[in-house]
């Protein structure tokens, strides 16, 4: 049920009218009381004057034993219009004379019972009171006055007392004055009504009309209609409010248009974003099913963006993205859609003629990009773009599927070499890859939601047999499938990285590992080094930084220097600026950093001086066949020597036998890790804790 609310336009005049009516009613009551008091005073005065006038004649009549004189005095009293009754009683309270002869001979009480206006006489204990009753509701006043009379005619002096009862009625005068009062009050009510109506009209003219306009405008703005700015004129506060409302409406309109634009467009380049592009792509798929036509989707990944970001800064990277977007727009003015769908990804949707093919479009794009030169601070940079192309067919279910196929083709192009292109389709590798990736993405998300990850660890030992033994291990991750089988990270992490889910895994691992260490003070005190892997996407993750900083601030007795984070060389190079800042912030907290899989990236040695790490983990590709390949021996020796010269420790991965361990000892590598040392195992088993049961609920999850 909708509740009714009084509006201001009605409330204010009603309040004025009600206040006025209350004043009028109060005045009416007070003046009515005054009128009644005046009437009572008049009636009392008339009563006394009449009593004084006839009492002497009645007493004289009693002295002369003349009933005619007594009756004449009564008749003269009754002749007064306001005198309505006269009783003369003797000492025995019997009525001796009255204006109505029927009451003669009766007691005064009997006579009073027969007359309503005389009832007050009965209620008085002392009937002889000079004034017995106040003005009745009927407007009558009853009075009793003593009469001095002789008992017999022979008595010379009055020797008994009778009473003269008079009833005066001023109801007529009272009614006349009450009517006059009512007329005056009604005139005041009319005046108040007119004043309220006038005030309402004035209020409407000066305020309510303008408030209505303001309310209508606010309602329109709340519904997203910014085309009705309030026209509130005037120089008062309401006019100022109207002008501010107009300014606010204009700002809201601008912001709304901007937000509407940004919902489908990229803020940096002004091109469509992924949402807007998927909308256009969906329209093209529907058009493809309605009529014959050919559409090609191109997904482009700017390979050189990270290098420019790291060497020239992100402003330079933004300039490059704008430049590429502008060139693509100028080259294809009749495009269906052009969008920036990711940080370094562009998507182009074209309608092809019969003479066109995806290969021709890819080659044209390669020529366009090859001719592009990016200059910054006097330096010139070449631009490389990897491309995945897909000709749309009716087999493509949705826009998301089309982008997935094109993304898989682009990924294949990257594997073939930077700056390459690959034409994919729904019937080749892209179909299996996309579906496989989607399956693993779903399983990773389910594992995170349902706690199906587990923390494993692998021991790391000193190569020098004389070195003191220490508890040094790397935290790894495993997934438990629906059948209870343990899945290695190679099964699911690649898809998680490709679809931006790996940073959630990293956060989970960091949180669970730190919680596990804190769960047992004896374990935390025995750990020399606990290494935790981080992906390239987690470099600069504020949530991980906050988690580590908050954990280190708690009193758990764990030395921050025993906490080591590992990042692969490739991830560090591709995210160099973020990696450098991230490593520096964690080291300021007391943590250490290790460069994992070192030696596989380009210009590896060039980053030694620029990355503030504490350990270098030599990639297992150089260690596995160390005993049989002199080149591997030379590479490991070189990495170890340069690392030591830079003040870093070294760890050799993939150590699978004692012969390899012996060669590493000759080279001078500090630590060894691999199946020949220890296989990965659940974290509790690696640590050998005697309190596994208490921490088993904590040690579920991790990554390798």
Beta strands, then each sheet from edge to edge (+ up, - down):
strand 1: 83-89
strand 2: 95-98
strand 3: 140-149
strand 4: 160-169
strand 5: 295-302
strand 6: 337-340
strand 7: 345-351
strand 8: 373-376
strand 9: 379-382
strand 10: 385-391
strand 11: 421-424
strand 12: 453-459
strand 13: 461-462
strand 14: 471-480
strand 15: 486-487
strand 16: 527-534
strand 17: 563-568
strand 18: 592-598
strand 19: 615-618
strand 20: 649-652
strand 21: 671-672
strand 22: 681-682
sheet 1: 2+ 1- 4+ 3-
sheet 2: 6+ 7- 5+ 10- 11-
sheet 3: 8+ 9-
sheet 4: 13+ 21- 20- 19- 18- 17- 16- 14- 12+ 22-
sheet 5: 13+ 21- 20- 19- 18- 17- 16- 14- 15+
end
